[in-house]
């Protein structure tokens, strides 16, 4: 029987930030603006290449309208692969393009 590899707290937080951002329909730039960070920092946080302080965690949670406990919880870690997440992000971007082209009909 193959034992499942445990994820680290850093991986949980990174995956949760990305999942909650996508669920909220935000781009990395929008989350960065809302939390007061550079977009490159958000990208590093989501890629698990960046450590973060409690202050950063609090600002991200506030920007995502989440509790800090939700960001660190292993229960909230997305069970989807990177490929699925990339497809989800592409779908959101496509919906934004379509929405920007739809004009309300005149009554």
N, C-alpha and C positions, 0 to 999 in steps of 0.2 A: 504494500500500500504506500503510495507516494504522499509524503508529508507536505502540506502547503506552507510556503515560505511566509513568515510574518512580516508585515510591513512596519516600517519605523514610524514614529510620531511625525517626523518631518515629511515622510511620504504621504501619510494620512492628511496632514494639513494641506500639502500641495494639491493633492487630488480633490479635496473638499473645496478649496478655493476655486479651482477650475470648474468643478461641477456646479457649484452655487452661482458662479459668474455666468456660465452658459444657461443655467436654469432661469436666471434673471434677465437673459437676453442682452447682457452687456458685453461689449468688446473689452479687450485688455486695456485699451486706451481710456474707455469710459470708466472702468473700475479705478484705474490709476488716477484719473482726474478727480473722481469722487473721494478717494482716500488720500489724495495729496501726494502721490508718488509718481515717479517716471514710469513709463510703460515698460521699459527694459527691466525694471525691478519686479514688476508684476509677472513678467515672463519668466524671470529667474525663480520667483516664488513658486510658480506653477510647475516649473521644471525640476524642482527639488535641488537646485544648485545654490540656493540662497538660504542662509539662516535668518530667523526673524526674532525680534524681541516681542515682549508682551504688548508694548505700545503699538507695534506694527500689527499684531494680531487683532488688537482692539479696533484699530482704524479700519482694517479690512472687514471685520465683522460688522461694524457700523455701516460701512459703505454697501455691504451686501444685505443689510437688514437681517442679520443673523446673530445668534448668541455665540460667544467664544467657544462654548462647549460643543456647539455644532461643528465648528471648524476643526476641532481636535479629535472628535469622535471617530472611532474606527467604523461604527455602524453606518456613518454617512458616506464612507468611501464608495465611489462609483464602482460598480462591478463590471463596467464596460471597458473594452480595450481602447488603446490610443486611436486605433483606426475608427472605431465607432464614435469616439468623441470628436475626431476630425470631421467625420461625416455629419454629425450633429451641428457642429459649428458652421460648416458649409451650408447646411439647410437654413440656419438662422440668417446667414448673410444673403442667401437667395431670397428669403422671405422679405428681408429689408428692401432689396432691390425692387421686388414686385410691389411692395407696399408704397414705395416712393413713386411708382409709375401709375398707380391707380388714382384716378380723379373722381371725386364724388359727382354723381349725376345731378344735373340741374333739375329741379322740380318744376 
